[in-house]
Structure formats: structure tokens, C-alpha cells
């Protein structure tokens, strides 16, 4: 906890050898963690989950040809179904 009673939520960065993976850690930090002071763990979980859903379901990503990750995953699954795998 910090001096104001807010909960400090540390994020451990995991390295990745795949350079095509978006830097979601940095985006999460700049768009969510750096702008909110969480009063408790319940609030932190709620706000981070809301951010995650928006990021993964509503926001298009340039690395996915301006599709959302959900759209991209659905198209991959559909193409596999058509290919019979």
C-alpha cells in the first residue's frame, strides 16, 4: 500500500523472443496502471479486467491488419475449420 491507502500493483515483465507480439505490458501500464490509484484489490481487478476486455475485443491492432484480436482469432479458427484441421 502507498501512503494514501491505495494499492500498488507491481507488474513483472516477461521477456519474449517473438518481436511480433504487441507490447501489452507497456500499453497496460500507460493506459491503466499509471492513471489509476486502486483503493483495493477488488477495484484493481475490476479496472484491469475492463481494460483487458476493451483491448482484446474492441480495439483494432495494426499488427493484425487493423482487426481486433477476437476478430483475428475467429478468422483463424474459421480458416482451420474450412481446411479440416
Secondary structure, 3 states (H helix, E strand, C coil): CCCCCCECCCCCCCCCCCCCCCCHHHHHHHHHHCCCCECCHHHHHHHHHHHHHHHHHHCCEHHHCCECHHHHHHHHHHHHHHHCC
